[in-house]
């Protein structure tokens, strides 16, 4: 992924609207590209600060950098979870297909 693509995905990352594949590529890029990480950090901090301002009466001070790091960790866990479930889904489909093939083979041999 190049920097312009990563920068175009920053808002979608913050809004959690990237697909799993986009999210994985985006995170790999920003974790290796300090310029894009800084861009993400800036937008993330502004977004979280605006959220905090919208929450009237909440006078808490947030560590925005720590929030970003936690968000990235959650995103990584989300990717792993999705990959795991895709793998399980694939295995189940293979097992069902093999079972169906076995059943059809058995049925055909019984008819002959």
MDAnalysis code that builds the backbone (N, CA, C; Angstrom):
import MDAnalysis as mda
import numpy as np

u = mda.Universe.empty(336, n_residues=112, atom_resindex=np.repeat(np.arange(112), 3), trajectory=True)
u.add_TopologyAttr("name", ["N", "CA", "C"] * 112)
u.add_TopologyAttr("resid", np.arange(1, 113))
u.add_TopologyAttr("resname", ["UNK", "UNK", "UNK", "UNK", "UNK", "UNK", "UNK", "UNK", "UNK", "UNK", "UNK", "UNK", "UNK", "UNK", "UNK", "UNK", "UNK", "UNK", "UNK", "UNK", "UNK", "UNK", "UNK", "UNK", "UNK", "UNK", "UNK", "UNK", "UNK", "UNK", "UNK", "UNK", "UNK", "UNK", "UNK", "UNK", "UNK", "UNK", "UNK", "UNK", "UNK", "UNK", "UNK", "UNK", "UNK", "UNK", "UNK", "UNK", "UNK", "UNK", "UNK", "UNK", "UNK", "UNK", "UNK", "UNK", "UNK", "UNK", "UNK", "UNK", "UNK", "UNK", "UNK", "UNK", "UNK", "UNK", "UNK", "UNK", "UNK", "UNK", "UNK", "UNK", "UNK", "UNK", "UNK", "UNK", "UNK", "UNK", "UNK", "UNK", "UNK", "UNK", "UNK", "UNK", "UNK", "UNK", "UNK", "UNK", "UNK", "UNK", "UNK", "UNK", "UNK", "UNK", "UNK", "UNK", "UNK", "UNK", "UNK", "UNK", "UNK", "UNK", "UNK", "UNK", "UNK", "UNK", "UNK", "UNK", "UNK", "UNK", "UNK", "UNK"])
u.atoms.positions = np.array([
    [0.851, -1.170, 0.000],
    [0.000, 0.000, 0.000],
    [0.894, 1.229, 0.000],
    [0.501, 2.225, -0.775],
    [1.274, 3.463, -0.788],
    [0.664, 4.472, 0.184],
    [1.402, 5.539, 0.426],
    [0.988, 6.529, 1.428],
    [-0.322, 7.227, 1.071],
    [-0.523, 7.547, -0.191],
    [-1.755, 8.249, -0.558],
    [-2.978, 7.362, -0.325],
    [-2.847, 6.072, -0.586],
    [-3.953, 5.152, -0.317],
    [-4.215, 5.058, 1.182],
    [-3.142, 4.936, 1.959],
    [-3.287, 4.854, 3.410],
    [-3.932, 6.121, 3.968],
    [-3.477, 7.270, 3.486],
    [-4.035, 8.533, 3.979],
    [-5.512, 8.660, 3.622],
    [-5.915, 8.113, 2.483],
    [-7.323, 8.177, 2.099],
    [-8.196, 7.262, 2.963],
    [-7.573, 6.335, 3.687],
    [-8.312, 5.376, 4.503],
    [-8.381, 5.769, 5.978],
    [-7.710, 6.834, 6.362],
    [-7.628, 7.213, 7.773],
    [-9.012, 7.407, 8.385],
    [-9.858, 8.189, 7.736],
    [-11.196, 8.437, 8.301],
    [-12.026, 7.166, 8.372],
    [-11.900, 6.322, 7.370],
    [-12.628, 5.053, 7.405],
    [-12.103, 4.152, 8.520],
    [-10.799, 4.236, 8.801],
    [-10.253, 3.473, 9.933],
    [-10.871, 3.980, 11.239],
    [-10.874, 5.285, 11.409],
    [-11.402, 5.884, 12.638],
    [-12.884, 5.553, 12.809],
    [-13.619, 5.513, 11.692],
    [-15.050, 5.187, 11.741],
    [-15.312, 3.689, 11.777],
    [-14.254, 2.890, 11.711],
    [-14.358, 1.419, 11.730],
    [-15.213, 0.902, 10.579],
    [-14.947, 1.420, 9.362],
    [-15.713, 0.981, 8.194],
    [-14.838, 0.298, 7.137],
    [-13.598, -0.009, 7.473],
    [-12.728, -0.726, 6.539],
    [-13.075, -2.210, 6.559],
    [-12.951, -2.848, 5.401],
    [-13.106, -4.301, 5.367],
    [-11.912, -4.923, 6.094],
    [-12.007, -6.194, 6.374],
    [-10.914, -6.878, 7.080],
    [-9.617, -6.790, 6.282],
    [-9.686, -7.017, 4.981],
    [-8.476, -6.964, 4.149],
    [-7.908, -5.551, 4.098],
    [-8.783, -4.549, 3.949],
    [-8.324, -3.163, 3.936],
    [-7.696, -2.807, 5.281],
    [-8.341, -3.227, 6.355],
    [-7.847, -2.935, 7.699],
    [-6.466, -3.529, 7.910],
    [-6.278, -4.761, 7.494],
    [-4.980, -5.419, 7.669],
    [-3.891, -4.697, 6.876],
    [-4.181, -4.370, 5.629],
    [-3.205, -3.655, 4.796],
    [-2.901, -2.278, 5.369],
    [-3.939, -1.598, 5.816],
    [-3.774, -0.266, 6.391],
    [-2.884, -0.317, 7.629],
    [-3.175, -1.230, 8.541],
    [-2.385, -1.329, 9.770],
    [-0.940, -1.701, 9.474],
    [-0.727, -2.616, 8.545],
    [0.645, -2.976, 8.188],
    [1.398, -1.748, 7.685],
    [0.720, -0.934, 6.882],
    [1.380, 0.249, 6.333],
    [1.683, 1.276, 7.427],
    [0.681, 1.622, 8.237],
    [0.916, 2.692, 9.228],
    [1.881, 2.255, 10.321],
    [2.003, 0.966, 10.543],
    [2.956, 0.502, 11.543],
    [4.388, 0.547, 11.023],
    [4.544, 0.616, 9.702],
    [5.886, 0.702, 9.115],
    [6.224, 2.093, 8.584],
    [5.217, 2.936, 8.395],
    [5.427, 4.266, 7.818],
    [5.129, 5.324, 8.880],
    [6.172, 5.942, 9.393],
    [5.979, 6.907, 10.477],
    [5.171, 8.120, 10.028],
    [5.301, 8.515, 8.786],
    [4.540, 9.655, 8.274],
    [3.041, 9.364, 8.292],
    [2.659, 8.196, 7.834],
    [1.242, 7.823, 7.832],
    [0.729, 7.579, 9.251],
    [1.573, 7.030, 10.106],
    [1.166, 6.846, 11.496],
    [0.907, 8.200, 12.145],
    [1.789, 9.172, 11.881],
    [1.594, 10.514, 12.418],
    [0.293, 11.124, 11.908],
    [-0.006, 10.888, 10.643],
    [-1.262, 11.382, 10.049],
    [-2.458, 10.746, 10.759],
    [-2.397, 9.432, 10.942],
    [-3.454, 8.727, 11.649],
    [-3.597, 9.259, 13.070],
    [-2.480, 9.413, 13.745],
    [-2.498, 9.896, 15.122],
    [-3.156, 11.273, 15.209],
    [-2.821, 12.166, 14.302],
    [-3.388, 13.511, 14.302],
    [-4.900, 13.456, 14.131],
    [-5.349, 12.734, 13.124],
    [-6.795, 12.632, 12.887],
    [-7.502, 11.947, 14.053],
    [-6.880, 10.906, 14.593],
    [-7.468, 10.175, 15.712],
    [-7.616, 11.078, 16.932],
    [-6.585, 11.838, 17.234],
    [-6.628, 12.736, 18.387],
    [-7.717, 13.791, 18.200],
    [-7.783, 14.366, 17.017],
    [-8.825, 15.369, 16.751],
    [-10.206, 14.741, 16.901],
    [-10.387, 13.549, 16.343],
    [-11.671, 12.860, 16.426],
    [-12.055, 12.595, 17.890],
    [-11.123, 12.069, 18.663],
    [-11.415, 11.750, 20.070],
    [-11.635, 13.021, 20.893],
    [-10.883, 14.075, 20.585],
    [-11.074, 15.336, 21.299],
    [-12.464, 15.902, 21.010],
    [-12.900, 15.801, 19.765],
    [-14.239, 16.276, 19.406],
    [-15.311, 15.443, 20.107],
    [-15.095, 14.142, 20.182],
    [-16.027, 13.281, 20.916],
    [-16.113, 13.702, 22.373],
    [-14.955, 13.993, 22.956],
    [-14.923, 14.386, 24.359],
    [-15.658, 15.711, 24.555],
    [-15.504, 16.640, 23.637],
    [-16.210, 17.912, 23.730],
    [-17.719, 17.725, 23.599],
    [-18.133, 16.753, 22.772],
    [-19.557, 16.487, 22.588],
    [-20.202, 15.879, 23.833],
    [-19.396, 15.220, 24.648],
    [-19.919, 14.607, 25.877],
    [-19.907, 15.648, 26.987],
    [-20.971, 16.427, 27.062],
    [-21.058, 17.511, 28.048],
    [-20.962, 16.960, 29.467],
    [-20.252, 17.674, 30.295],
    [-20.146, 17.308, 31.701],
    [-19.084, 16.275, 32.012],
    [-18.383, 15.780, 31.028],
    [-17.327, 14.798, 31.287],
    [-15.993, 15.512, 31.262],
    [-15.433, 15.738, 32.435],
    [-14.164, 16.458, 32.556],
    [-12.994, 15.505, 32.742],
    [-12.929, 14.490, 31.910],
    [-11.815, 13.556, 32.034],
    [-10.744, 13.907, 31.018],
    [-9.517, 13.702, 31.416],
    [-8.384, 13.913, 30.525],
    [-8.023, 12.546, 29.954],
    [-7.907, 12.485, 28.651],
    [-7.615, 11.214, 28.004],
    [-6.200, 11.221, 27.437],
    [-5.584, 10.067, 27.483],
    [-4.298, 9.880, 26.827],
    [-4.604, 9.387, 25.413],
    [-4.680, 10.324, 24.474],
    [-5.120, 10.010, 23.123],
    [-4.174, 9.043, 22.415],
    [-2.903, 9.155, 22.695],
    [-1.952, 8.231, 22.058],
    [-2.183, 6.802, 22.542],
    [-2.442, 6.674, 23.827],
    [-2.740, 5.349, 24.379],
    [-4.057, 4.821, 23.810],
    [-5.034, 5.709, 23.627],
    [-6.298, 5.297, 23.015],
    [-6.084, 4.781, 21.598],
    [-5.221, 5.447, 20.839],
    [-4.919, 4.999, 19.477],
    [-4.235, 3.641, 19.507],
    [-3.265, 3.471, 20.379],
    [-2.571, 2.182, 20.472],
    [-3.542, 1.069, 20.851],
    [-4.466, 1.356, 21.766],
    [-5.470, 0.368, 22.160],
    [-6.407, 0.064, 20.995],
    [-6.771, 1.091, 20.239],
    [-7.637, 0.892, 19.077],
    [-6.947, 0.010, 18.036],
    [-5.666, 0.221, 17.830],
    [-4.909, -0.613, 16.893],
    [-4.845, -2.051, 17.401],
    [-4.624, -2.235, 18.699],
    [-4.605, -3.595, 19.264],
    [-5.960, -4.282, 19.065],
    [-7.050, -3.537, 19.302],
    [-8.385, -4.101, 19.103],
    [-8.598, -4.460, 17.640],
    [-8.124, -3.626, 16.750],
    [-8.262, -3.901, 15.320],
    [-7.493, -5.163, 14.940],
    [-6.296, -5.331, 15.489],
    [-5.501, -6.537, 15.218],
    [-6.232, -7.796, 15.722],
    [-6.823, -7.692, 16.930],
    [-7.580, -8.831, 17.469],
    [-8.789, -9.134, 16.582],
    [-9.450, -8.088, 16.091],
    [-10.595, -8.249, 15.204],
    [-10.182, -8.990, 13.935],
    [-9.042, -8.606, 13.358],
    [-8.538, -9.264, 12.149],
    [-8.275, -10.744, 12.434],
    [-7.601, -11.038, 13.543],
    [-7.314, -12.434, 13.888],
    [-8.591, -13.236, 14.073],
    [-9.576, -12.631, 14.741],
    [-10.843, -13.315, 14.964],
    [-11.541, -13.616, 13.634],
    [-11.563, -12.640, 12.741],
    [-12.195, -12.826, 11.432],
    [-11.478, -13.911, 10.631],
    [-10.145, -13.898, 10.645],
    [-9.388, -14.924, 9.926],
    [-9.661, -16.313, 10.500],
    [-9.736, -16.402, 11.820],
    [-10.016, -17.676, 12.472],
    [-11.381, -18.201, 12.035],
    [-12.394, -17.331, 12.078],
    [-13.734, -17.777, 11.708],
    [-13.833, -18.119, 10.219],
    [-13.085, -17.409, 9.369],
    [-13.051, -17.771, 7.947],
    [-12.430, -19.144, 7.760],
    [-11.378, -19.432, 8.518],
    [-10.720, -20.733, 8.434],
    [-11.660, -21.833, 8.905],
    [-12.324, -21.604, 10.032],
    [-13.276, -22.594, 10.553],
    [-14.402, -22.806, 9.550],
    [-14.890, -21.721, 8.981],
    [-15.944, -21.815, 7.979],
    [-15.492, -22.645, 6.783],
    [-14.268, -22.422, 6.334],
    [-13.729, -23.191, 5.212],
    [-13.606, -24.659, 5.533],
    [-13.138, -24.966, 6.737],
    [-12.996, -26.365, 7.160],
    [-14.363, -27.029, 7.223],
    [-15.338, -26.343, 7.783],
    [-16.688, -26.904, 7.889],
    [-17.263, -27.160, 6.499],
    [-17.081, -26.233, 5.579],
    [-17.573, -26.414, 4.215],
    [-16.896, -27.614, 3.559],
    [-15.589, -27.754, 3.755],
    [-14.868, -28.912, 3.195],
    [-15.385, -30.213, 3.779],
    [-15.621, -30.242, 5.073],
    [-16.134, -31.452, 5.726],
    [-17.524, -31.790, 5.195],
    [-18.372, -30.769, 5.071],
    [-19.721, -31.004, 4.545],
    [-19.673, -31.483, 3.098],
    [-18.782, -30.878, 2.293],
    [-18.651, -31.293, 0.891],
    [-18.158, -32.734, 0.808],
    [-17.184, -33.073, 1.645],
    [-16.670, -34.444, 1.653],
    [-17.764, -35.418, 2.106],
    [-18.523, -35.032, 3.099],
    [-19.625, -35.880, 3.568],
    [-20.681, -36.070, 2.501],
    [-21.014, -34.994, 1.796],
    [-21.995, -35.085, 0.717],
    [-21.473, -35.968, -0.410],
    [-20.204, -35.780, -0.762],
    [-19.608, -36.613, -1.816],
    [-19.618, -38.083, -1.402],
    [-19.277, -38.338, -0.160],
    [-19.297, -39.717, 0.340],
    [-20.697, -40.295, 0.307],
    [-21.677, -39.504, 0.727],
    [-23.063, -39.960, 0.703],
    [-23.520, -40.247, -0.722],
    [-23.208, -39.347, -1.656],
    [-23.591, -39.544, -3.054],
    [-22.918, -40.781, -3.643],
    [-21.651, -40.974, -3.326],
    [-20.927, -42.162, -3.796],
    [-21.598, -43.423, -3.257],
    [-21.914, -43.409, -1.986],
    [-22.583, -44.557, -1.363],
    [-23.942, -44.801, -2.014],
    [-24.724, -43.746, -2.227],
    [-26.051, -43.879, -2.819],
    [-25.970, -44.432, -4.240],
    [-25.013, -43.932, -5.025],
    [-24.867, -44.393, -6.398],
    [-24.438, -45.859, -6.425],
    [-23.515, -46.253, -5.561],
    [-23.063, -47.658, -5.549],
    [-24.183, -48.585, -5.086],
    [-25.097, -48.117, -4.264],
    [-26.210, -48.938, -3.799],
    [-27.240, -49.127, -4.911],
    [-27.357, -48.140, -5.810],
    [-28.309, -48.229, -6.914],
    [-27.816, -49.140, -8.018],
    [-26.516, -49.280, -8.121],
    [-25.955, -50.131, -9.187],
    [-25.938, -51.523, -8.727],
])
